[in-house]
Amino acid sequence: PLPIPPDPRPYISREYAVNKYWDHESQFRPDGGRLSHVIRSYVTRGELFRAEKWFQFLLNLEAVPSAKAFFALIEGNAGNSHKAVHFLDLMRNMSSKYPQLRPPVRAYSFALAAAACAGDAETAERLYEEMKDKGPRPDAFSYLAALEASKRGGYH
């Protein structure tokens, strides 16, 4: 299995040679792109807990996660609409500081699909209205996911 990330605070351990650079030298920081590959790998293997732990580790380092890491976590939480929407909201909030993280239609579609799987019609309606009002423009997949969520949620 892939390694579990070390605590972000300084400590002495077997990994001290690497951790001392992360903790004490500001020039050496793992970038969001490389750690995003680790996150995507864990999501692909179905180990969401570890993927989320690495994501939190990335945020603790004040590194910017890549959009691919957000996509992986949103898609990986297809069975948990609250977590999928949480990562979409986090992506949207971070996009004010980092424009490259502005959620595209794909991110919204994954979150809508998660809401549809859970039968969470209120969340799906909120996301769909947000897409129509603020962008990105909904596509056919987004529309079908919103319809499926309203059907499963009891709105016919």
C-alpha positions in Angstrom: 0.0 0.0 0.0 1.0 3.6 -0.5 2.4 5.3 2.6 0.2 7.3 5.0 1.4 10.9 5.2 3.3 12.1 8.2 1.8 14.6 10.6 2.4 18.2 9.3 3.9 19.3 12.6 7.7 18.7 13.3 8.6 15.5 14.9 11.5 13.0 15.0 10.9 9.7 13.3 12.3 7.4 10.7 11.3 9.9 8.1 13.1 12.8 9.9 15.5 13.3 7.0 12.6 14.2 4.7 10.3 15.8 7.3 13.0 18.2 8.5 12.9 19.9 5.1 9.1 20.1 5.0 9.0 21.6 8.5 12.1 23.8 8.6 13.0 25.0 5.2 10.3 27.0 3.4 12.0 26.5 0.0 11.2 22.8 0.0 7.5 22.1 -0.3 5.9 19.3 -2.2 3.7 20.8 -4.9 0.0 20.2 -5.3 0.5 18.4 -8.6 2.6 15.6 -7.3 0.6 15.0 -4.2 -2.6 15.2 -6.3 -1.4 12.0 -8.1 -1.2 10.3 -4.8 -4.7 11.4 -3.9 -6.0 10.2 -7.3 -4.3 6.9 -6.8 -6.0 6.3 -3.5 -9.4 7.2 -4.9 -8.9 4.8 -7.8 -8.1 2.1 -5.3 -11.2 2.9 -3.3 -9.3 4.1 -0.2 -11.1 7.4 0.3 -10.0 7.8 3.9 -6.4 7.8 2.9 -7.1 10.1 -0.1 -8.8 12.6 2.1 -6.0 12.4 4.7 -3.4 13.2 1.9 -5.7 16.1 0.8 -5.8 17.5 4.3 -2.0 17.1 4.5 -1.7 19.0 1.3 -3.9 21.8 2.6 -1.9 21.9 5.9 1.3 22.5 3.8 -0.5 25.4 2.2 0.0 23.9 -1.2 -2.6 24.3 -3.9 -4.3 21.1 -4.8 -4.8 20.5 -8.5 -8.2 20.4 -10.1 -7.6 16.7 -10.8 -7.4 16.0 -7.0 -10.7 17.8 -6.5 -12.3 15.8 -9.4 -11.1 12.6 -7.9 -12.5 13.3 -4.5 -15.8 14.5 -5.8 -16.2 11.5 -8.1 -14.9 9.1 -5.5 -17.6 10.3 -3.1 -20.4 9.5 -5.5 -22.1 7.5 -2.7 -21.9 10.4 -0.2 -23.4 13.6 -1.6 -22.5 15.7 1.4 -18.8 15.0 1.0 -18.9 15.4 -2.8 -20.6 18.8 -2.4 -18.1 19.7 0.4 -15.2 19.2 -2.0 -17.1 21.2 -4.7 -17.7 24.0 -2.3 -14.1 24.0 -1.2 -12.9 24.1 -4.8 -15.3 27.0 -5.5 -14.1 28.9 -2.4 -10.4 28.4 -3.3 -11.1 29.6 -6.9 -11.4 33.2 -5.6 -7.7 33.1 -4.7 -6.6 30.5 -7.4 -8.6 31.0 -10.7 -7.3 27.7 -12.1 -9.6 26.0 -9.5 -12.8 27.5 -10.8 -15.1 24.4 -11.0 -15.9 23.4 -14.5 -19.2 21.7 -15.5 -17.5 18.3 -14.9 -17.1 19.0 -11.2 -20.7 20.1 -10.8 -21.9 17.1 -12.8 -20.1 14.7 -10.5 -21.6 16.4 -7.4 -25.1 16.3 -9.1 -24.6 12.6 -9.8 -23.7 12.0 -6.2 -26.8 13.9 -5.1 -28.8 11.8 -7.5 -27.4 8.5 -6.2 -28.3 9.6 -2.6 -31.8 10.9 -3.7 -30.9 14.3 -2.3 -33.2 16.5 -4.4 -32.6 19.7 -2.4 -28.8 19.6 -2.9 -29.2 18.7 -6.6 -31.7 21.6 -7.1 -29.4 24.0 -5.3 -26.4 23.0 -7.5 -28.4 23.1 -10.7 -29.7 26.5 -10.0 -26.3 27.7 -9.0 -25.0 26.4 -12.4 -27.7 28.2 -14.2 -27.2 31.5 -12.3 -23.5 31.7 -11.9 -22.1 29.2 -14.4 -20.7 27.0 -15.7 -23.6 26.3 -18.1 -25.2 22.9 -17.4 -24.8 20.2 -19.9 -27.0 17.2 -20.7 -25.4 15.0 -18.0 -26.0 17.7 -15.4 -29.6 18.0 -16.4 -30.2 14.3 -16.3 -28.5 14.0 -12.9 -30.7 16.8 -11.5 -33.8 15.0 -12.9 -32.8 11.7 -11.4 -32.2 13.3 -8.0 -35.6 14.9 -8.1 -37.2 11.6 -9.1 -35.4 9.7 -6.3 -36.1 12.5 -3.8 -39.8 12.2 -4.3 -40.4 15.2 -6.6 -42.1 14.1 -9.8 
